[in-house]
Amino acid sequence: MPMWTWTGETARTLRDAGQEELAEAVAQLPVMSEAGDSVRVEATARSALRVARRLVTEAGTGEPEVPGLFGPPMLFYLAHWPMAVRVGALAEGQRALKQAEAAAADEPGPHERGTLPVSALANTVRCHANIDARGTTELRRELLSSRRLAGWERTPAWPGFTLARVDLLVDEGAPDRAEAELRRYEHTATGPGVLGTGGVFALARALRHQDRHREALVELDRLGGELATRSGGPRDPALRLRVRFERARLLSWLARLGACSAHEAIETLPTVEEAESVPSMRPAWVEAAENLVSLGAVRNDWRLGVRVTTWSRYFERVGAPARGAELALAAARLAAVRGAQWVGTCSAQRAEELIAHLGESSEIRGDLAEARSMITAMPPVRPEAPADRILTHLRSLPADRVDPEHQAEQVNVALASLPHDTPLLSALGQVGRTLMLSDAATEPQWRHVRETPGDQKAALSLLETLLHDNDTSGVRNLVRTLAAGALPEAGTAAQAPAAPVAPAVTTAPSGSQTPAASTAPSNPQSQAAPQSPSPTTAPNAGSVAGTGHHRGETGPQVQSQRAV
């Protein structure tokens, strides 16, 4: 019995017993997890567990068990989903690993206290795949071995383990074997029903890794047709969205090969907001966008760069270096194409740092070398004004020429001549925050503050950059640096507070709606219109959601809307 079948039958049993709240939780938790709604998953699971434990207490039993309804399988099921959404739709890696492993260690045998419908071990396997899909294959092979999974074959969790083994084969470089395993299920009476939609997506991935994009598209189109014809189920919106992401990835590559039109891929491409809601699908969106940029069908401007960098840094924060490196390389290539040398260099450097955490990295290091060669081939940046007058020049530019990447290039050239100029350092911090490259902007700021700790304006600018980047250790380090520098001047410490740092460069128009990923005039069907972030008022890096382990990334609010 697949987990989704168990869920439906258990929810009906609970409703018949008058437990409507628990029935709703049982039915909705996997749906909300699939959609990436971590806040609702956490709240629903916590509330349902409270109700279940209260019923156990009222029953007067010492064990958390009410026969047929509230046994350990139910409690494990309710407690499973907050972690499942973190390692699933949110694609968390190292940040969730300790908790995932602890839950798996505490999990009883599959039939020890009743048949378990879900498994914490599956969450651990997915967590390792998020960290480094290719570098953790041996570890995942052990976790998914017949010895470790003995007894799970007769539980609702078994299809999930089957699909995890298929994904492992793809990551091991054997997508043909993964396809053969999935095809074997097609020829059984219950196979397609057992693997469900997960089997379709796994098959499409195996085919894509064999460069059989057309065949993968046929599988997805078949699933999309089934979703379009059946009455709307609770899972359908999330499934349709995932089909669109995967189809956009396939169609964009086929368009790049000249096998279909770019317009067809653009029509399928989900909006940026939709990619924001499901972090695990962001790499597919970026891959599709980069393919379409190469065709001139999507505008490659600084807003697109900010979006890709923001997503790369999200994966860096949640401990998923493989995906973070892939997106950082995409950001570097896109920056090289549009002539943004500083952004490209910073993105390549981030990719290199993330690649250092990977196990199997030969292929991605080749991609890094390619990106670096693109950046090296770019012409040097020419200063548009003398270093001591560059900020005045940038402020004088009309609003329609304000480009944070251009500002960053000019400020960096000026800093090469005046490395300790406080207004220039403040300007770099501002554009760095706008471009979501705060960590790169702090390097010259740190050098100056360490050499001149008495420069309060420079210290305030650095503090603002550190706070924007949520760098609490950096803030503590800054406090220690300033305190150490103030000791020799303790006798003259009483000074008036420094005035706020004034805007150093012209800000990007905060109310404009310039597309981040919009179609060229020949393809007017898809426009992604972001609100341009101001260099002096860049948005917060994130807000805590759910259990406090997931930080929602709230970079520049890039919006996407269809043109009529």
KOLDOBA-31811 format. One line per field, with one value per residue (C-alpha): residue number from 1; residue in three letters; chain; x, y, z. Coordinates in steps of 0.2 Angstrom, whole numbers, always signed. Example, Ala and Ser with C-alpha at 12.3 -4.5 7.8 and 13.67 -1.06 7.14 Angstrom:
2
k [1	2] .
r [ala	ser] .
c [A	A] .
xx [+62	+68] .
yy [-22	-5] .
zz [+39	+36] .
***
This chain:
564
k [1	2	3	4	5	6	7	8	9	10	11	12	13	14	15	16	17	18	19	20	21	22	23	24	25	26	27	28	29	30	31	32	33	34	35	36	37	38	39	40	41	42	43	44	45	46	47	48	49	50	51	52	53	54	55	56	57	58	59	60	61	62	63	64	65	66	67	68	69	70	71	72	73	74	75	76	77	78	79	80	81	82	83	84	85	86	87	88	89	90	91	92	93	94	95	96	97	98	99	100	101	102	103	104	105	106	107	108	109	110	111	112	113	114	115	116	117	118	119	120	121	122	123	124	125	126	127	128	129	130	131	132	133	134	135	136	137	138	139	140	141	142	143	144	145	146	147	148	149	150	151	152	153	154	155	156	157	158	159	160	161	162	163	164	165	166	167	168	169	170	171	172	173	174	175	176	177	178	179	180	181	182	183	184	185	186	187	188	189	190	191	192	193	194	195	196	197	198	199	200	201	202	203	204	205	206	207	208	209	210	211	212	213	214	215	216	217	218	219	220	221	222	223	224	225	226	227	228	229	230	231	232	233	234	235	236	237	238	239	240	241	242	243	244	245	246	247	248	249	250	251	252	253	254	255	256	257	258	259	260	261	262	263	264	265	266	267	268	269	270	271	272	273	274	275	276	277	278	279	280	281	282	283	284	285	286	287	288	289	290	291	292	293	294	295	296	297	298	299	300	301	302	303	304	305	306	307	308	309	310	311	312	313	314	315	316	317	318	319	320	321	322	323	324	325	326	327	328	329	330	331	332	333	334	335	336	337	338	339	340	341	342	343	344	345	346	347	348	349	350	351	352	353	354	355	356	357	358	359	360	361	362	363	364	365	366	367	368	369	370	371	372	373	374	375	376	377	378	379	380	381	382	383	384	385	386	387	388	389	390	391	392	393	394	395	396	397	398	399	400	401	402	403	404	405	406	407	408	409	410	411	412	413	414	415	416	417	418	419	420	421	422	423	424	425	426	427	428	429	430	431	432	433	434	435	436	437	438	439	440	441	442	443	444	445	446	447	448	449	450	451	452	453	454	455	456	457	458	459	460	461	462	463	464	465	466	467	468	469	470	471	472	473	474	475	476	477	478	479	480	481	482	483	484	485	486	487	488	489	490	491	492	493	494	495	496	497	498	499	500	501	502	503	504	505	506	507	508	509	510	511	512	513	514	515	516	517	518	519	520	521	522	523	524	525	526	527	528	529	530	531	532	533	534	535	536	537	538	539	540	541	542	543	544	545	546	547	548	549	550	551	552	553	554	555	556	557	558	559	560	561	562	563	564] .
r [met	pro	met	trp	thr	trp	thr	gly	glu	thr	ala	arg	thr	leu	arg	asp	ala	gly	gln	glu	glu	leu	ala	glu	ala	val	ala	gln	leu	pro	val	met	ser	glu	ala	gly	asp	ser	val	arg	val	glu	ala	thr	ala	arg	ser	ala	leu	arg	val	ala	arg	arg	leu	val	thr	glu	ala	gly	thr	gly	glu	pro	glu	val	pro	gly	leu	phe	gly	pro	pro	met	leu	phe	tyr	leu	ala	his	trp	pro	met	ala	val	arg	val	gly	ala	leu	ala	glu	gly	gln	arg	ala	leu	lys	gln	ala	glu	ala	ala	ala	ala	asp	glu	pro	gly	pro	his	glu	arg	gly	thr	leu	pro	val	ser	ala	leu	ala	asn	thr	val	arg	cys	his	ala	asn	ile	asp	ala	arg	gly	thr	thr	glu	leu	arg	arg	glu	leu	leu	ser	ser	arg	arg	leu	ala	gly	trp	glu	arg	thr	pro	ala	trp	pro	gly	phe	thr	leu	ala	arg	val	asp	leu	leu	val	asp	glu	gly	ala	pro	asp	arg	ala	glu	ala	glu	leu	arg	arg	tyr	glu	his	thr	ala	thr	gly	pro	gly	val	leu	gly	thr	gly	gly	val	phe	ala	leu	ala	arg	ala	leu	arg	his	gln	asp	arg	his	arg	glu	ala	leu	val	glu	leu	asp	arg	leu	gly	gly	glu	leu	ala	thr	arg	ser	gly	gly	pro	arg	asp	pro	ala	leu	arg	leu	arg	val	arg	phe	glu	arg	ala	arg	leu	leu	ser	trp	leu	ala	arg	leu	gly	ala	cys	ser	ala	his	glu	ala	ile	glu	thr	leu	pro	thr	val	glu	glu	ala	glu	ser	val	pro	ser	met	arg	pro	ala	trp	val	glu	ala	ala	glu	asn	leu	val	ser	leu	gly	ala	val	arg	asn	asp	trp	arg	leu	gly	val	arg	val	thr	thr	trp	ser	arg	tyr	phe	glu	arg	val	gly	ala	pro	ala	arg	gly	ala	glu	leu	ala	leu	ala	ala	ala	arg	leu	ala	ala	val	arg	gly	ala	gln	trp	val	gly	thr	cys	ser	ala	gln	arg	ala	glu	glu	leu	ile	ala	his	leu	gly	glu	ser	ser	glu	ile	arg	gly	asp	leu	ala	glu	ala	arg	ser	met	ile	thr	ala	met	pro	pro	val	arg	pro	glu	ala	pro	ala	asp	arg	ile	leu	thr	his	leu	arg	ser	leu	pro	ala	asp	arg	val	asp	pro	glu	his	gln	ala	glu	gln	val	asn	val	ala	leu	ala	ser	leu	pro	his	asp	thr	pro	leu	leu	ser	ala	leu	gly	gln	val	gly	arg	thr	leu	met	leu	ser	asp	ala	ala	thr	glu	pro	gln	trp	arg	his	val	arg	glu	thr	pro	gly	asp	gln	lys	ala	ala	leu	ser	leu	leu	glu	thr	leu	leu	his	asp	asn	asp	thr	ser	gly	val	arg	asn	leu	val	arg	thr	leu	ala	ala	gly	ala	leu	pro	glu	ala	gly	thr	ala	ala	gln	ala	pro	ala	ala	pro	val	ala	pro	ala	val	thr	thr	ala	pro	ser	gly	ser	gln	thr	pro	ala	ala	ser	thr	ala	pro	ser	asn	pro	gln	ser	gln	ala	ala	pro	gln	ser	pro	ser	pro	thr	thr	ala	pro	asn	ala	gly	ser	val	ala	gly	thr	gly	his	his	arg	gly	glu	thr	gly	pro	gln	val	gln	ser	gln	arg	ala	val] .
c [A	A	A	A	A	A	A	A	A	A	A	A	A	A	A	A	A	A	A	A	A	A	A	A	A	A	A	A	A	A	A	A	A	A	A	A	A	A	A	A	A	A	A	A	A	A	A	A	A	A	A	A	A	A	A	A	A	A	A	A	A	A	A	A	A	A	A	A	A	A	A	A	A	A	A	A	A	A	A	A	A	A	A	A	A	A	A	A	A	A	A	A	A	A	A	A	A	A	A	A	A	A	A	A	A	A	A	A	A	A	A	A	A	A	A	A	A	A	A	A	A	A	A	A	A	A	A	A	A	A	A	A	A	A	A	A	A	A	A	A	A	A	A	A	A	A	A	A	A	A	A	A	A	A	A	A	A	A	A	A	A	A	A	A	A	A	A	A	A	A	A	A	A	A	A	A	A	A	A	A	A	A	A	A	A	A	A	A	A	A	A	A	A	A	A	A	A	A	A	A	A	A	A	A	A	A	A	A	A	A	A	A	A	A	A	A	A	A	A	A	A	A	A	A	A	A	A	A	A	A	A	A	A	A	A	A	A	A	A	A	A	A	A	A	A	A	A	A	A	A	A	A	A	A	A	A	A	A	A	A	A	A	A	A	A	A	A	A	A	A	A	A	A	A	A	A	A	A	A	A	A	A	A	A	A	A	A	A	A	A	A	A	A	A	A	A	A	A	A	A	A	A	A	A	A	A	A	A	A	A	A	A	A	A	A	A	A	A	A	A	A	A	A	A	A	A	A	A	A	A	A	A	A	A	A	A	A	A	A	A	A	A	A	A	A	A	A	A	A	A	A	A	A	A	A	A	A	A	A	A	A	A	A	A	A	A	A	A	A	A	A	A	A	A	A	A	A	A	A	A	A	A	A	A	A	A	A	A	A	A	A	A	A	A	A	A	A	A	A	A	A	A	A	A	A	A	A	A	A	A	A	A	A	A	A	A	A	A	A	A	A	A	A	A	A	A	A	A	A	A	A	A	A	A	A	A	A	A	A	A	A	A	A	A	A	A	A	A	A	A	A	A	A	A	A	A	A	A	A	A	A	A	A	A	A	A	A	A	A	A	A	A	A	A	A	A	A	A	A	A	A	A	A	A	A	A	A	A	A	A	A	A	A	A	A	A	A	A	A	A	A	A	A	A	A	A	A	A	A	A	A	A	A	A	A	A	A	A	A	A	A	A	A	A	A	A	A	A	A	A	A	A	A	A	A	A	A	A	A	A	A	A	A	A	A	A	A	A	A	A	A	A	A	A	A	A	A	A	A	A	A	A	A	A] .
xx [+0	+8	+9	-4	-16	-13	-15	-33	-39	-32	-40	-57	-55	-51	-66	-78	-71	-75	-57	-59	-44	-33	-40	-37	-19	-16	-23	-15	+3	+10	+1	+8	+25	+25	+20	+34	+23	+35	+26	+9	+17	+26	+10	-2	+10	+13	-6	-10	+3	-5	-22	-16	-6	-21	-32	-19	-19	-37	-38	-28	-14	+4	+8	+4	-8	-27	-30	-33	-31	-17	-3	+15	+13	+2	+13	+28	+18	+13	+31	+39	+33	+42	+59	+52	+47	+64	+74	+61	+54	+66	+81	+90	+107	+119	+108	+95	+107	+110	+91	+87	+100	+94	+76	+82	+92	+77	+65	+60	+59	+46	+35	+41	+27	+15	+18	+26	+19	+34	+53	+65	+79	+72	+73	+92	+95	+87	+97	+114	+108	+105	+122	+131	+122	+137	+149	+138	+133	+143	+135	+118	+121	+124	+109	+98	+106	+95	+102	+96	+79	+75	+56	+52	+46	+29	+26	+19	+36	+43	+40	+49	+64	+63	+63	+78	+87	+83	+89	+105	+108	+107	+119	+131	+132	+120	+104	+101	+100	+88	+77	+77	+72	+58	+52	+52	+38	+28	+26	+18	-1	+2	+19	+13	+1	+14	+27	+14	+19	+36	+40	+36	+47	+61	+59	+60	+76	+84	+80	+86	+103	+104	+101	+84	+75	+61	+57	+57	+45	+33	+32	+29	+16	+7	+7	+2	-13	-19	-18	-28	-42	-45	-55	-44	-36	-26	-10	-13	-7	+10	+11	+6	+19	+33	+28	+30	+47	+53	+45	+53	+70	+68	+60	+73	+87	+78	+76	+94	+97	+85	+72	+58	+54	+60	+42	+36	+48	+45	+26	+30	+43	+35	+36	+50	+37	+33	+52	+54	+40	+49	+68	+71	+65	+75	+90	+78	+72	+89	+94	+79	+83	+101	+96	+84	+96	+108	+94	+91	+73	+76	+84	+100	+102	+108	+91	+92	+110	+103	+90	+102	+115	+102	+97	+115	+118	+102	+109	+125	+116	+106	+122	+118	+135	+132	+117	+124	+140	+129	+119	+135	+143	+127	+128	+146	+142	+127	+138	+152	+139	+132	+150	+148	+166	+166	+149	+157	+173	+164	+152	+166	+175	+159	+158	+176	+173	+158	+166	+179	+166	+161	+167	+166	+170	+179	+165	+160	+178	+178	+163	+172	+187	+176	+167	+184	+190	+175	+178	+197	+193	+183	+191	+197	+185	+189	+186	+174	+181	+196	+195	+192	+177	+169	+155	+150	+150	+139	+127	+125	+119	+101	+89	+87	+106	+107	+114	+122	+134	+140	+142	+151	+164	+168	+169	+181	+192	+193	+197	+212	+219	+211	+209	+206	+194	+179	+165	+171	+171	+153	+148	+154	+145	+129	+130	+136	+120	+110	+118	+118	+137	+138	+151	+163	+160	+166	+183	+190	+180	+188	+205	+202	+193	+207	+220	+210	+198	+194	+185	+168	+159	+168	+164	+146	+146	+154	+142	+127	+134	+137	+119	+112	+121	+116	+134	+133	+151	+157	+147	+155	+172	+169	+165	+181	+191	+184	+186	+204	+207	+199	+209	+224	+213	+203	+207	+198	+184	+170	+165	+149	+140	+144	+131	+122	+131	+124	+120	+136	+129	+113	+101	+92	+74	+64	+48	+52	+46	+60	+60	+72	+69	+58	+56	+64	+52	+50	+44	+33	+24	+34	+40	+48	+46	+56	+55	+72	+81	+89	+108	+104	+89	+93	+80	+84	+93	+79	+66	+64	+50	+43	+54	+67	+78	+72	+76	+65	+75	+69	+81	+75	+57	+58	+41	+36	+20	+13	+11	-6] .
yy [+0	+17	+30	+41	+27	+24	+43	+42	+27	+33	+50	+42	+31	+46	+55	+40	+41	+59	+66	+78	+89	+74	+67	+84	+84	+66	+71	+88	+86	+77	+89	+105	+97	+93	+112	+118	+126	+124	+136	+127	+110	+114	+122	+108	+94	+102	+104	+87	+79	+89	+82	+64	+64	+72	+58	+45	+53	+53	+35	+31	+21	+22	+19	+32	+20	+19	+3	+6	+25	+32	+20	+24	+23	+38	+48	+44	+50	+66	+70	+65	+80	+95	+87	+80	+97	+104	+91	+90	+106	+117	+106	+109	+99	+101	+112	+98	+83	+81	+82	+70	+58	+59	+55	+40	+34	+35	+26	+9	-6	-5	-17	-16	-6	-7	-4	+13	+23	+34	+33	+45	+36	+42	+60	+56	+49	+64	+76	+68	+70	+88	+91	+82	+71	+64	+64	+54	+40	+27	+33	+33	+15	+9	+18	+10	-7	-23	-25	-8	-9	-27	-27	-11	-20	-22	-4	+11	+19	+6	+16	+31	+20	+13	+30	+35	+20	+25	+43	+35	+26	+42	+50	+36	+39	+24	+33	+18	+6	+18	+18	-1	-2	+10	+1	-15	-8	-3	-21	-26	-25	-13	-5	+12	+14	+10	+22	+35	+52	+51	+37	+48	+62	+49	+42	+59	+63	+46	+50	+68	+62	+51	+66	+59	+75	+71	+55	+63	+77	+64	+56	+73	+78	+62	+66	+84	+77	+66	+80	+92	+79	+73	+82	+93	+84	+92	+87	+93	+111	+106	+92	+104	+116	+103	+97	+115	+117	+101	+104	+122	+114	+101	+113	+127	+114	+108	+126	+129	+114	+121	+107	+118	+137	+147	+154	+137	+136	+153	+149	+135	+143	+147	+164	+169	+169	+151	+147	+156	+145	+129	+130	+113	+119	+134	+125	+120	+138	+144	+131	+135	+154	+152	+142	+155	+169	+161	+162	+181	+176	+181	+198	+195	+210	+214	+209	+191	+191	+196	+183	+169	+175	+175	+157	+152	+159	+151	+134	+139	+144	+128	+117	+111	+116	+106	+116	+132	+130	+126	+142	+152	+146	+150	+168	+169	+164	+176	+190	+187	+187	+204	+211	+212	+208	+210	+200	+186	+186	+185	+172	+161	+163	+158	+143	+138	+139	+128	+115	+113	+104	+92	+74	+70	+87	+84	+88	+104	+110	+109	+120	+132	+133	+137	+151	+158	+158	+168	+181	+182	+186	+201	+218	+228	+240	+258	+272	+285	+298	+301	+290	+305	+311	+294	+296	+313	+306	+291	+303	+313	+299	+300	+287	+276	+273	+268	+250	+243	+232	+247	+256	+242	+241	+259	+260	+245	+253	+269	+258	+251	+269	+274	+259	+268	+281	+280	+286	+273	+259	+264	+265	+247	+241	+249	+241	+225	+224	+227	+214	+201	+201	+208	+196	+201	+219	+217	+212	+229	+237	+225	+229	+248	+246	+235	+248	+263	+257	+275	+279	+278	+281	+266	+255	+260	+255	+239	+235	+239	+227	+213	+215	+214	+198	+191	+189	+188	+182	+196	+209	+201	+202	+220	+225	+217	+226	+243	+239	+235	+250	+261	+256	+267	+282	+279	+296	+304	+292	+304	+310	+315	+301	+299	+305	+292	+287	+297	+288	+287	+283	+285	+272	+261	+268	+259	+260	+254	+238	+233	+214	+203	+189	+196	+191	+200	+210	+195	+184	+195	+181	+181	+195	+194	+212	+215	+229	+237	+237	+252	+251	+261	+251	+233	+220	+209	+193	+182	+179	+164	+153	+136	+128	+142	+131	+137	+155	+161	+171	+188	+196	+209	+205	+199	+198	+189	+193	+188	+201	+202] .
zz [+0	-5	+8	-1	-1	+18	+21	+12	+22	+38	+36	+33	+48	+59	+52	+56	+74	+75	+75	+61	+66	+66	+49	+41	+47	+41	+24	+22	+29	+14	+2	+11	+12	-7	-10	+1	+14	+29	+41	+39	+40	+57	+64	+58	+64	+81	+84	+78	+90	+104	+101	+98	+115	+124	+118	+123	+141	+142	+137	+153	+145	+148	+130	+116	+109	+105	+96	+77	+78	+89	+89	+87	+68	+69	+80	+69	+54	+62	+68	+51	+40	+47	+43	+26	+20	+25	+15	+1	-6	+4	-1	+15	+17	+31	+41	+43	+44	+63	+66	+52	+58	+76	+70	+60	+75	+86	+73	+78	+66	+52	+61	+79	+86	+71	+52	+50	+35	+33	+37	+45	+36	+19	+25	+30	+12	+4	+15	+10	-8	-6	+1	-13	-24	-33	-18	-6	-17	-7	+9	+2	-6	+12	+19	+5	+6	+8	+25	+31	+23	+28	+33	+24	+9	+16	+22	+14	+14	+2	-14	-7	-4	-22	-30	-19	-26	-43	-40	-33	-49	-59	-47	-49	-68	-72	-79	-90	-76	-67	-82	-83	-65	-68	-84	-74	-63	-79	-84	-67	-63	-48	-53	-60	-45	-32	-39	-44	-50	-42	-54	-69	-63	-59	-76	-84	-74	-80	-98	-97	-90	-106	-117	-122	-119	-131	-123	-106	-112	-118	-101	-93	-106	-102	-84	-87	-98	-84	-72	-84	-86	-69	-55	-45	-30	-16	-24	-41	-40	-34	-47	-61	-55	-55	-72	-78	-71	-78	-95	-96	-93	-107	-119	-116	-120	-136	-141	-139	-150	-163	-160	-154	-153	-138	-137	-132	-117	-112	-111	-99	-88	-71	-63	-51	-37	-41	-40	-24	-16	-20	-18	-24	-41	-42	-51	-65	-67	-68	-81	-92	-90	-95	-110	-115	-112	-125	-138	-134	-128	-110	-104	-95	-84	-66	-59	-66	-59	-41	-42	-46	-34	-20	-24	-24	-7	+0	-4	+3	+19	+21	+18	+0	-8	-24	-29	-23	-34	-49	-47	-43	-59	-69	-61	-66	-84	-86	-78	-91	-105	-100	-96	-77	-72	-53	-51	-62	-52	-36	-42	-48	-32	-22	-34	-30	-11	-12	-24	-10	+0	-13	-15	-34	-42	-58	-69	-60	-59	-78	-78	-66	-77	-92	-82	-77	-95	-100	-86	-90	-108	-104	-107	-92	-85	-90	-77	-83	-71	-60	-44	-32	-43	-48	-35	-41	-59	-54	-45	-60	-72	-77	-68	-83	-83	-65	-65	-49	-58	-68	-51	-43	-58	-57	-38	-38	-51	-41	-25	-34	-33	-16	-6	+10	+4	+16	+3	-10	+3	+8	-10	-12	+3	-4	-22	-14	-3	-19	-29	-14	-14	+3	+8	-6	-3	+16	+11	+7	+21	+33	+28	+30	+47	+54	+49	+54	+68	+72	+56	+62	+45	+38	+53	+52	+33	+37	+51	+39	+27	+40	+47	+29	+27	+44	+48	+67	+69	+58	+69	+85	+76	+72	+90	+96	+83	+87	+105	+103	+93	+105	+120	+116	+114	+130	+136	+121	+119	+123	+105	+97	+88	+70	+57	+47	+31	+16	+0	-10	-27	-36	-31	-43	-46	-32	-40	-57	-64	-76	-81	-73	-85	-99	-117	-131	-142	-153	-138	-128	-119	-103	-93	-75	-68	-52	-40	-42	-25	-19	-15	+1	+7	+1	+8	+23	+19	+27	+40	+51	+47	+54	+67	+65	+55	+38	+34	+20	+7	+4	-8	-20	-24	-42	-49	-65	-75	-92	-105	-112] .
***
